[in-house]
Amino acid sequence: MLKSSILRRRKPADDTGSVLGQPVNGRIRAGTGPVLRVRPGAALAAALLGFFVITLDALVVNVALPAIRTDLGGGMTGLQWVVDGYTLMFAALLLSAGSLSDRVGARRAFALGLVVFVAASAACGLAPSLPALIAARLVQGAGAAAMMPTSLALIREAYSDPVKRGRAVALWAVGGAVASAAGPVAGGAASLISWRTIFFINLPVGVAALVLLAFAARSPGRAVPFDVTGQISAVLAMGALTFAAIEAGSAGFAAPQVWAAALLTVGAAAVFVRAQARGRHPMVPLELLRRRTVSISCGAGFAFMAAFYGMVFVFSIYLQQQRGLSALATGLTFVPMTVLSAFVNPLSARAAERFGPRVPIGCGMYLMTCGLLSLALVPAGTPTWALALLMLPVGLGGPLAMPPTTALLVNSVPAHQTGTASGVFNTSRQLGGALAVAVFGALIADQAHFLPGLRISLVLAALTTLAAATASLYLRPTPAGAPEDQDPAAPSAVPRPAAPPSTDNRA
């Protein structure tokens, strides 16, 4: 009788001895269906496709902005919100999205975000008005926020070896590089038919990613409390800051709504910091931000997105409004830069293995600085083909720096904080892109001073990447054999005794 009771409590197993949903000998069984072979490459491919559509929708809209304004109306402020509605919600929800990944498991959180993202993409393509499009972009950003940190967590779970994981992260970054290359051209080509088609591209890609996800191992979850105060204050601070920057371009810096938004930003930011410092369950533990590797990586991510996305935004409008280029011709202007990015991404991981991560990160940021300053200082009559060539250092520098930055961040935190660290890192990236569009858009809002505003925007972007390049000189990667949760750059880091072998599969 005791034996039968024990048998009733055991989880069902298939004929190979695998418990439902858990990988055994490279296989996983889903429900009562067939036994599926677990493939690390499937998890990587799903994460890559997810990163592809996330990056594509951040870039593809820029070239199509004039077509959207022609169809739905709206001025510069409306166009800024079409771009920033996506990136703002993306950035604001990334912090709690990392905790969601840790709570329900990376695979389930990724699938949930992907479904929301695809549904919102369809709503964007069918939007009858500009406010409806902006609302759908907000929802789309929420889905992207759930996908981004979980995609990196999927890769960490699929590849236990740090070297293979670094190469996998580099391949994951290829998804973003290809999307960067295809985004401007796809936006320009789609504008010849209808700007709405740029959002329908996400539907087949999303379905393919969901199919691949079925072959990934089930992700473990753990109890993670939700920081309500931190999440609400983060949304208010980022939203108010972006609103203030955008409204300053149309209403002026002295406008009451700009000052009110600025005060709300300061107040919400203070509440957020206090909640993280004194809260029982902060979603961004301050000790995580005290790690030198984490803080410098986040700064590099912020600088890259501010420079790259800000440059694409201002030049997409400049080439069409000031030079009279078509949307397709404008997209083709970015092709040399973005195609170069796709080729550099896979090489950056090997460069980091050979020279250490500090070399490609610093060199990449310095190259971006040189390219941005060159674009800011060229005469107004410079041919378009010459502008395309001057963008090449930006296209080379970013992909050279970002994959080793991402891999260094993932390897420098404990396994159970991967989702949270990825959320913080990508929040800094998206916040950089959102603020660049808001600030640079405000600088070029006055058509009479468009060119000076463009030059100031590029100089600001160059100063940001220069600061990140200088900070990268202080990076010190974890020595070989050291625990991944020990940051040697942290002043309080001391050698820790080896932990006994654990049978907990969350590790």
N, C-alpha and C positions, 0 to 999 in steps of 0.2 A: 504493500500500500504506500509506504514511504517512497519507494522507487517510482511508482506511477505518478505521485505528486510532484516529484522532482522533474520528471519528464514533461509534465504539463507546463511547468514554469520555464522550460528551456525555449529559446527562440528557435523558430523553424529553420531548418537548413536544407539546402538542396542536395543532390546526389554527390556533389563534390565536397560537401562538408562546409560550404560557405554560408554564414548567417546572412539573412536577407539584408541587402543594402551595405554590407561590409565586404571589402576586397579580401579574397583569399587566393593565393597562387595566381595573382594577376587577373582574377575574375570578380565580377560583382553581379548580384542578382537583384533585379528591381521588381518588387511585389511578387506576383505569381507568374510573371512572364519568363522569357528565356534568359539564360545566363549570358551576361555581357562581359566582354574582355575589357578590363581597365587599361586605358592607354594614356600615359602622361601627355603624349602629343595631342590628344583630343582636348584635354584641359587647356593646353597652351593655345591650340587653334581657336577654341571658343573665346578665350581671353583676348587673343589677337583681334578677332572679328569684332568683339565688343569695343575694344579700344579704337578700332578703325571707324566705326560709325559715330562714336563719341567725338573723335577729332574731326571727322568729316563735317558733322553738323555745326561745329564751332567755326569752320572755315568756309564752307560752301555758301553760306548765306551772304558773306561780305560782297562778293562780286555781283550777286543778284539783288542787292539793296536798291539800286535805281529802278529796276524792274518792279520790285515790290511796291515802291512808292508810287510808280505810275499806275499800278493796278489798284492799290488800296489807299493811296493818299498818305499824308503825314509828312512832317518835316524832319530835320536832323534829329530832333529829340526822339521821335517815333522810331527812326532807324536804329538809333543807339539802343533803345529798349528791345528791339527785335534780336539784337546780338547779346545784350547784357541780361535780358530776361532769362536766357539759357544759362549763361556762365554764372550769373549771380545765384540762382537757385542751386546750381551745380556746386558752387563753392560753399554755400551756407549749409547744405545738408550733408556734405562729405564727412564732417566730423562725426555725426551720429551714424552715418552709413558704415563707418569703420567698426563701430560697436555692434551694429546690426550683423555685420559679417561674422564677428566673433560669437554672437549670440545664437544665430540660426544656422551657421555654417556658410562657408563661402559659396558653395555650389547653389544652395537654395536662394541666398540673397542675390546672387548674380542673375539667376533665372527670373526672380521677381522684378528686379530692375530692368531687365531686358524686355519683359512683357510690357511694362509701363512705358518704356522708351519707344517701342514700336507703335503702340497704340497712340501715343502723343504725336509721333511723326505723321501718322495718318491724319490726325486732327489738324496739324499744321498745313498739310497739303490741301485740306478741304476748308480752310479758314475763310469765312465770308467777309471779314473785316480785319483792320489792323489790330484792334484790341483783342479779337478772338485769336489772332496769330500770336500775339504776345503772351496771352494766357496759355496757349498750347505749348509755347516755348518754355514757359515756367515749369509745366508738368514734365516736359521732355528733359529739362535739367535735373528734375528730381529723380527720374529714372536713371540718368547718366551718373548721378551721385551714388546710387546704390551699386552700379556696375564697376566703377573705377577701382575702388580699394579692393573689392572682392576679386577682381581679375588678377591683381598681384598676389592675393592670398591663395588663389587657385594654383598659381605657378609655384609658390613656395611649398604647397602641399604635394604637388606632383613631382618636384625635384628636390631631393634631400641634400645632394652634393652641392656645395656652394659654387664650384666652377660651372657645373652644368646649369645651375640656377641662374648664374650671371649671363650665360649665353642665351638661356631661355628668355630672360628679361630683355636682352638685346633684340631677339626675334620678336618679342611682344611689342617692342618699340617700333619695329618695322611697320606694324599696323598703323601707328600714328603717322609715320613718315610717308607711307603710301597714301594715306588719307590727306596729308598735307599737300602731296603732289597732285592728287586727283581733285581736291576740293575746289581750288580756284577755276580750273578748267571745267569741271563738272558744273559749277555754278554758272559760268559763262555760256556753256553749251546748252544747259537747261533753259536759260533765259531766252534762247532763240525759239524754244517751243513754249514753255511756261515755267515760271519760277517754282510752281507747285510740284513739279516732277522731282526737284532736288530732295524732297522729304520722302517720297515714295521709294527711293533707293534703299532706305533702311529696312523695308519689309522683308525682301528675300534674304538679306544678310542676317537679319535677326532670326529668321526661321532656321537658317543653316547653323547659327551659333547654338540654338536650342537643341538641335539634333546632335551636335558634337558634345554638348554638355551631358548627354545621356551616357556617354562612354567614360566620363570622368569619375573618379572615386568619390564616394559620399564624404562630405566634409564634416568633421566633428564640430560640435557647438558647446558653448559653456555659458553659464548664467552671468549676464552682464547687465547691471541696472541702467536705466535710461536717465540721463541728466536733462530734465525738463528745463530748468532755469538756464543752464548753459546753452541749450539749443535755441531757445527763444531769444535770448540776448544776442547770440551770434547772428541769427537771421536779422534782427533789428539793426545791429551795428553795421553789418555788411550792406544791407539794403539802404539804410539811411546815408551811408558814405557814398554809395553809387548814385543815389538820387541827388545828393548835394552836388556831385561833380557834373552830372548831366544837366541839371537845372541851371548851374552856373553858366553854362554855355549859351543858354537861351534867355535867361532872366537876369544874368549878371551876378557877380559874387556878392553884391550888397543886398540882394533880394531877401525878403524875410523868410521865405521857404527854404532858402539855401542855409541861412544861419540856424533855423530851427532844426533842419536835418543834421547839421554839423553838431549841434548840442545833443541831439538824440544819439548820434554816433558815439560821442564821448561818454555819455551816461550808460548806454548799453554795453560799451566795451569795458567800462569799470565794473558793471555787474557781472559780466562774463569772467573777468579775471578773478574777482572775489569768489564766484561760484567754483572756479577750478581750484583755487587755493584752499578754500574752507569747506567745500562740499564733501559729502560722504562718498559720492560716486562720480567724480569728475569725468567727463568724456575726453578731456585732454589733460592727462596728468602732467603737472608742471615739471616734474622730474624728467619726463620724456623730452620736454623742450630744453632742459638744461644740458642735455647731451650735445656736445659740440658738433658731432656728425649730423645729428638731426637738424639743428638750427641752421647750419651752413647749407645743408641739402635743401631745406625749405626756402632759404634765401635765393639759392641758385634757380630753383624751380619758379619762384616768383619773377625773377629777373628775365628768365627765358621767355615766359609767357607774355609778360608786359612788353618786351621788345618785339617778339615775333608777331603776336596777334595784333599788337598796336600798329606795327608797320604795315601789315597786310590790310588792316582796316582803312588807314588813311590813304594808302596808295590805291586801293580799290576805288575810292571816291575821287581821288585826284585825277587818275588816268581817264576816268569817264567824264567827269564834270569840267575839268580844266583843260584836258587835252583832246576830248571828243572821241576817245576810243570806244569801240563796242564792248559789250560784256565779255564776248569770247576773246577778243584781242587782249583785254585786260587780264583775263585768266591765263592766257598764253604767256604773258609777260612774267608771271611767277613760275612758269614751268622749269626753267634752268635751275632756279634756286631749290624748288621742292623736289625735283628729280635727283639732284645731288644729295639731298637729305636722305632719300631712300637708300642710296648706295653707302653712305657713311655709317648709318646706324649699326649694321652688322659688324663693322670693323672696330667700332669704339670699344666693345667688350674685350676684344683681343688686345687692343692698345692698353686698356686698363690692366689686363693680366701681365703684360710685358713691362710696363712702366709704372704701374700703380695708378689708382684712380685720380690722384691729384693732377697729373699731367694732362690727360684729355679734358678734364673739367676746366682747368685754368686756361688751357690753350683755346678751348672752344668758346669760352666767354670773352677772351681777348679778341678772337676773330670776329665775334658778333659786334663788339665795340667798334672795331675798325670799319666794318661794313656800314654800320649805322651812321658813324661820323662822316664817312665818304658820301653817303646819300644826302646828308644834311648840308654839306658844303658845296655840292656841285652846282653849276649855274642853272638857271631856270630853263634855258633852251637845250639842255642835254638831251640827246636822242633817247627814245624809249629803249632801244636795244642796249644802250650804254647803262641805263638804269637797271635793266635786267642783269647785266654783268656785275654791277656793283652790289646787287643783292646776294651774290654767290657766297661771300664770307659769312653772311647771316645763315644761309642754308647749310654751310659746312660746320659752323661753330655750334649751333644748337644741337644737332644730332650727335656731334662728337662729345658733348658734355652731358647730355641728359641720361643715356643708358647707364654709364658708370655711376652717376649720381643716384639713380633709382636703386641700382643693385647695392651700392654702399649703404644706403638707408635701410633696405630690407635686411641686410646681413648684420646691421649694428644694433638691432633691437631683439628682445626675446620673442620666441615664436608666438606666444599668446598675445603679444602686442602688435603683431604684423598689421592687422586690420586697422587699428587705431593710428599707427604711425603712417600707414599709407593714406589714411583719410586726412591727416594733418598735412602731409606733403602735397597731396593733390589739391587741398583747400588753398594752400599758398599759391599753387600754380594758377588755379582758376581765378582767385582773387586778383592776381597780377593781370590776367587777361581782361577781367571785367573793369578794373580801374583804368587800364590803358585805353580801352574803348571810351570810357566815360570822360577821362581827362583829355585825351587827344581829340575826341569829338567836340568837346567844349572849345578847344583851341582853334579848330578849323570851322566852327559854326558860322563865323562871319565871313561871307564870301569875299568881301573886300580885303581881308587879311588872311586869306586861305594859305598862301605860300609861306608867309612868316610863321603861321601856326603850325604848318607841317614841319618846318625846320626845327622849331622849338620842341615839338613832339619827338623827333628823332634824336635830338640832343639829350632829352630826358631819358629816353630809352637807352642810349649809349652810356650815360652815367650809371644807370641801374645795373647794366651788365658789367661795367668796370668795377663796381663795388662787389659784385658777386665773384668776379675773377680774383680780386684781391683777397677776399675772404677764403677762397678755396686753397690758398697757400697754407692755411692753418689746419687743413684736413690731415688726419693721421688714421689710416685704416686699422682695423683690428688685426693684430699679429696672427700668423698661422698657428692654429691650435688653441687660441684663446676662446673662451665661451662667447657666443654671439650676443649675449645680453650684457656683455661688459664692454663699455666704451673706453678705450685707453686714453682718450682725450679728456675724459671727465676727471676733474681734480680729485674726486672722492673714490675713484676706481681703485680697488685693491684686489690682489689675487684671491680667488675663491676656491675652496676645496671642491674636488670633483664630486658631483652628485651621484648617488647610487643609481643603477639602471632602473628605469621606470617602465611599467607596463601600461601606462596611460597613453592611448594612441593619439591624444591631443598634441603631444610633443612632435 
